[in-house]
Amino acid sequence: MDQEIAQRLAGLEAAVVQLNEQNARIAGVIGNFANANHSSFQQLLLKEHMSGGMQAAQRTITDGLLANADQATRRNVEAGLQVAYEAFAAQGSDPAFLEQFLIAARSVFPGIELAPAAE
């Protein structure tokens, strides 16, 4: 009887050791996954910050140039925006893209109306 109990205990101890090893491997995989996600998030955040900085610089340049532009130049830029909007709409661009295009145009030219080309 003591020998049978000793064998069962040894079997249970071996199973516990295997479970601990398996838990350690799982924890390692989860840790690697978490680190990869964190790294990807950091890269995405950095890309977003760089994009935001680029957009801010472009906006500052655009505002500065247009502030000193004559009316003919402003009308020319507005016409160019309309042509570009028509081209994007004709290509079947995503409506969200077209909406962002319109928002950006209105941020420089308040009240500008852009529409797809008449058929």
C-alpha positions, 0 to 999 in steps of 0.5 A: 500500500505504501509503495502504491501511494509513493508511486501515485505521489511520484506520478502527481509530482511529475504531472505538476512539474510538467504543468509548471513547464507548460505554464512557463512556456505559455507565459513566454509565448504570451509575453512575446505576443504582448511585446510584439503588440507593444512594439507595433503600437509604438511604431504606429504611434510614431508614424501617426506623430510624424504624419501629424507633424508633416500635416501641421507643417504643410498647413502652416506653409499653405496658410502662409502662401494663401494669406499673401496670394491674390484673388486669381491665385486663390480662385486657381487653387479652388478650381484645382481642388474642384478638379481633384475632387471630381477625379477622386469621385470619378475613381470611386474613392471611399466616401470617407476619403472624399469627406476628409478631402472636403473638410481639409479644403474647407479648413483653408477655404471656408464655405467652399463647395466641392461636388462630383462632376455632373453627368 
